[in-house]
Amino acid sequence: QGASSLLQKVKVDDPIDAFAVHGACGAWGTLAAGLFDWGTGVDYFNGWSGWSCVGAPDCVSGAWGEAFAANIVEIIAIAAWTAFWALLIFVPLRIFGLLRADDETQEQGMDPLKHSPAKAYSMEG
């Protein structure tokens, strides 16, 4: 809810909350995987090992901090990758005026003009 509200407050148009669902929740899931990794102890990291710590049977102390830092780096790398490709695609579309519908189409709405044939809403048999 927080990410969706923030986007509305800064006036970003995301009608299906794609960023809130995939971006913010994905980042939280990545952080939560490290935060709630409670296998052997607080300073140890279990990851894919289940309840055995990394380096078992001789557990590596401090592995949790390294793993949590890696999760943060993952979030930053995914955000940078996504921003790069989004800019590469959307900036040229905006420059050439292809990103936005013309004013007349926006006034009338996309459904009747572009998406639905008139017979789609016809109730005649």
N, C-alpha and C positions, 0 to 999 in steps of 0.2 A: 504494500500500500504506500509506503514511503517513497519509493522510486516513482511510482505513478503520480503521486501528488506533487513531487518535485518537478517532474516534466510539465505538468499543468501550470505550476507556478511560474516557471521560466518560459512558458508559452511555446513549448515544443509540441508539434502535432504528431502524436503517436496514437491513433484511434484504437488500435488493437492491443496496446500496451506491450508491444514486442520487446522493447528495451527492459521494461520492468520484469517481465516474465523470463526472458532469456539472458539478458545482460546482468541485471542486478541479482536475480536469484542464482544465476550460474556463478557469479563472483562469490556470493554468500556460501553456496555449496562447496566451492573450492576452499574457502577459509574454514568452514565448519568441519571439513574432513580432517584438517590439521588440529583445530581447536579441541575437537571431541575425540581425539585418538587416545583413548584411555586404556591401553593394554597393560603393559608392565609397570609404568609409572609416569609421572609428569615430565621428567626430563628425557624420556625414551620415546622412540617412534616405532610404531608397529606397521603402519601402512598396509600392504598386501599380505603381511605375514600373519594376520589374525591376531592371536593373543601372544605371539612370540615377538620379541622386539628385534629391531634391525641388528644384525650381527650376532644373533643368538647362537650358541648359549652364552657367549660373552657379550652382553648388551653394550652398545655404544652410548655413553653418556653425552648429552648435548645434541643427539640426533634429531630431537623434536624441533629445536630451534632452526636447524638447517632445513628440515622438511617444511616448516612453516614459512621460512623465507623463500623456499622454492615455490610454494603455493602462491605467494604474493607476486613473485616474478612471473609465474604462469598467467596470472590475471592481467598484469601489465602487458605481457607479450601478446595475449589474445586481444586486448583492447587496442594495441598499436596496429596489429595485423588487420583488425576489423576497420579501424579508422583509415588506414592506408587504402584499402580496397574500396571503401565507401566513397572517399574523396576522389579516387581515380574514376569512379563511375558517375557520381552525382554532380561533381563540379562541371564537367563538360556538358552534361544534360542541362544544367542550369544556365550555362553560358549560351547555349544554342536555343534556349527557351522551350525545351522539351520536357521539363520537369513538372510544369504546372499547366493545368487546363486554362483555356482562354476565359475571359470574364463572362462572356455570354453562356458558355457551357456551365460554368460554376453557378451562375444565377438560376438556370433551369434545372440543374442537377445532372449528374452522370447517368443515373438509371434510365430515365426516359430517352436520353439522347444517344448513349453509347452501348448500354448493356442489355437492355430489354426490348425485344420487339413488342409492338403494340398488342399483339395477340396474347402475350404472356399474362396480362392482367385482365383480359377479356373474360366475362362470365357467360357470354352467349354460347349456346350449344350448337 
